Amino acid sequence: SRSEEAEEDEDEDEDEDEDEDEDEDEDEDEDEDEDEDEDEDEDEDEDEDEEEDEEELNDFCDQAEVLLDTYALEFQGLANELNMLEKEIDATEDYLKFKLDKARNRLIRLDVFFGIIGACLAVNSAITESSSANFSLKIGAQTLSRVEQ
């Protein structure tokens, strides 16, 4: 009876060992499942992180593009203003050249006018001088001089 009891105890021990082995196998399976779940979770986390990084990068690129577009528009506006100023300066230069040409022409006309007046006065002076000079006239035998008269 003792041997039967010993066999039963051994059978029970073996059953317990088998149960423990099965429990360990189940635990290992569960651990593997958990590891796989964790790996999947990590993969999902990595995918989510990558997606978040891509979204952040896209957002950054979009913001940079908006800033660059804004600056490009500002530079284009400044370039247009500079072109307008350049045209305005050219127009002002042309206007001032016209005014200077007009003033120069007036001075030339004035110079010509005074030259003509000077020439007229010179001719008048020559005529006056020639008529006031002492000439001797011979009329017949008599010589008359203007001074004598």
Secondary structure, DSSP 8 states (H G I E B T S, - for coil): -HHHHHHHHHHHHHHHHHHHHHHHHHHHHHHHHHHHHHHHHHHHHHHHHHHHHHHHHHHHHHHHHHHHHHHHHHHHHHHHHHHHHHHHHHHHHHHHHHHHHHHHHHHHHHHHHHHHHHHHHHHHHHHHHHHTS--EEEETTEEEETTT-
